[in-house]
Amino acid sequence: MRGAVTDLDVHQSAAARRVSVQAADARAAGALTRCAEGVAAWRDGWKDALGRAGKRPKRVQPDPTVLVAMRDDLLALIDRAVVERRMSAVRASL
């Protein structure tokens, strides 16, 4: 009887680890999706900030404040995705 209980505990622990790894992978995948969306938003925002979203202007007038803010937002998004991926790897190794 003790052997059966021990086996059950082992299987339950293994199942819990698998669920934990799957949840971590889902969070990492979500972070990468948000990262890709962030790159697309950055590209579109870059065009707007340069004044190239509509017709081709005769003169491009970049807005440095907006460009720096967009760059910083994108870098923060990428950093969060990297951290989430590392955490996913750590959780998977446990």
Backbone torsions as a table, in degrees:
resi	resn	phi	psi	omega
1	MET	NA	-42.0	178.9
2	ARG	-63.2	-37.1	178.4
3	GLY	-62.7	-39.8	179.2
4	ALA	-66.3	-40.7	179.2
5	VAL	-66.0	-41.3	178.4
6	THR	-63.2	-44.7	177.9
7	ASP	-60.2	-41.8	179.4
8	LEU	-62.9	-42.7	178.0
9	ASP	-61.5	-41.4	180.0
10	VAL	-63.5	-45.6	179.9
11	HIS	-65.8	-38.7	179.1
12	GLN	-65.5	-41.2	178.4
13	SER	-64.6	-41.7	179.3
14	ALA	-63.8	-41.0	179.2
15	ALA	-65.1	-41.0	178.9
16	ALA	-63.4	-39.2	177.9
17	ARG	-64.8	-41.8	179.4
18	ARG	-62.4	-42.8	179.3
19	VAL	-64.5	-40.5	179.1
20	SER	-63.2	-42.2	179.5
21	VAL	-66.3	-41.5	179.0
22	GLN	-63.3	-40.1	178.6
23	ALA	-65.6	-40.9	179.0
24	ALA	-64.7	-41.7	177.9
25	ASP	-62.6	-38.9	179.2
26	ALA	-65.6	-40.1	177.7
27	ARG	-64.9	-41.4	179.2
28	ALA	-64.7	-42.2	178.6
29	ALA	-63.5	-40.2	177.5
30	GLY	-63.3	-39.4	178.9
31	ALA	-64.6	-39.2	179.0
32	LEU	-69.0	-36.2	176.6
33	THR	-63.6	-45.1	177.6
34	ARG	-62.2	-34.3	179.0
35	CYS	-65.2	-45.8	178.8
36	ALA	-62.4	-40.9	177.6
37	GLU	-65.1	-35.9	178.0
38	GLY	-64.9	-38.5	177.7
39	VAL	-64.7	-41.8	178.6
40	ALA	-64.2	-41.8	178.6
41	ALA	-65.8	-39.1	178.3
42	TRP	-62.1	-43.9	179.9
43	ARG	-61.0	-45.6	179.9
44	ASP	-66.8	-40.4	178.4
45	GLY	-65.5	-34.9	177.8
46	TRP	-61.5	-45.0	178.1
47	LYS	-60.6	-44.6	179.4
48	ASP	-62.2	-44.9	-177.1
49	ALA	-66.8	-27.6	177.2
50	LEU	-86.2	-6.9	-179.3
51	GLY	78.1	26.9	-177.1
52	ARG	-115.2	19.0	-176.7
53	ALA	-73.9	-32.4	-178.3
54	GLY	-105.6	-123.2	177.2
55	LYS	-67.4	157.8	177.9
56	ARG	-71.7	117.7	179.6
57	PRO	-76.7	157.4	176.6
58	LYS	-72.8	-28.2	-178.6
59	ARG	-136.6	129.5	178.5
60	VAL	-88.6	129.8	179.7
61	GLN	-122.8	91.8	-178.5
62	PRO	-68.5	147.0	175.6
63	ASP	-105.7	96.4	-173.1
64	PRO	-59.7	-34.8	-179.4
65	THR	-63.4	-45.6	179.7
66	VAL	-66.7	-43.1	-179.4
67	LEU	-61.6	-42.5	179.4
68	VAL	-66.3	-41.9	179.5
69	ALA	-63.3	-42.5	178.7
70	MET	-65.3	-40.7	178.1
71	ARG	-62.0	-45.1	-179.7
72	ASP	-63.5	-40.1	177.7
73	ASP	-63.0	-43.2	-179.8
74	LEU	-66.0	-43.1	178.4
75	LEU	-62.5	-38.9	177.3
76	ALA	-64.6	-39.4	178.2
77	LEU	-64.3	-43.2	178.3
78	ILE	-65.2	-42.0	178.2
79	ASP	-60.8	-41.7	178.1
80	ARG	-64.1	-38.1	178.3
81	ALA	-65.4	-39.9	178.6
82	VAL	-65.0	-43.8	178.7
83	VAL	-62.4	-43.5	179.8
84	GLU	-62.8	-39.9	179.1
85	ARG	-65.6	-41.5	178.0
86	ARG	-64.7	-41.4	178.3
87	MET	-64.1	-37.1	177.7
88	SER	-62.3	-41.9	178.9
89	ALA	-65.9	-39.2	179.0
90	VAL	-65.5	-44.8	179.7
91	ARG	-62.2	-37.6	-179.1
92	ALA	-68.1	-27.8	-177.6
93	SER	-83.1	-11.4	-179.0
94	LEU	-77.1	NA	NA
